[in-house]
Amino acid sequence: MNDRILIIDDEPYITDVLTSALRFEQFATDHAGTGRDGLEKARNGGYHLIVLDVMLPDIDGFEVCRTLRAAEVSTPILFLTARDATADKLEGLVSGDDYVTKPFSIDELMARIRAVLRRTVPPIDAHLEEHRLTFADLVVDETTHEVWRGGTPIGLTATEFKLLAYLARNPRQVLSKEQILDAVWKDGFSGESNIVEIYISYVRKKIDRFDPPLIHTVRRVGYSLREPRP
């Protein structure tokens, strides 16, 4: 799966160059031209890295970073800015993960981006990899009961985790309510008849707050973990 990078910068030339270079290197990209737009996308997009300008037309980039951290958005941030004062660099390195000044070398920037990703993306031990279910930007670790979407950790209850893991073990398949009930709640369940719908809604609120939505309802049949159809 490709790492997703959000570019928050109001200079069209810079964003065009960055988008082309990142896509050439097999990264998926998105763009915001203002701090407010960047904040909204960063909170909901499930990105692996944010490339953030300091001098934005509405909100200072440092304030964008502080707001994200206060909201417990832990996505790594690489500042890319023309501000090269030592005080700015220090603030950027303290609040973010790296600081690159304009004008910049594309080759150096790509190297710095990859270095940040290596430091911040959760490592996968070889002997544990077989216990990790991956689909699109979703990772479900059946050993540690941890879940990530786009590199962002997601907290699930024990039952929510069992439901999501069952969907992730059977990606793109349409699973009936009866199949899900048997797999997650086992035989002999005598609770609410709509328990599957209730827990699908719980999991969907946590997983599909990121784009694109992955949990889909197939009317009168069941549910499927898949990417949206074009």
Secondary structure as UniProt FT lines:
FT   STRAND          4..8
FT   HELIX           12..24
FT   TURN            25..26
FT   STRAND          28..32
FT   HELIX           35..44
FT   STRAND          49..52
FT   HELIX           61..70
FT   TURN            71..72
FT   STRAND          77..81
FT   HELIX           86..95
FT   STRAND          98..101
FT   HELIX           106..120
FT   TURN            126..128
FT   HELIX           129..131
FT   STRAND          132..135
FT   TURN            136..137
FT   STRAND          138..141
FT   TURN            142..145
FT   STRAND          146..149
FT   TURN            150..151
FT   STRAND          152..154
FT   HELIX           158..169
FT   TURN            171..172
FT   STRAND          175..176
FT   HELIX           177..184
FT   TURN            187..188
FT   TURN            193..194
FT   HELIX           195..207
FT   TURN            208..209
FT   STRAND          215..218
FT   TURN            219..221
FT   STRAND          222..225
//
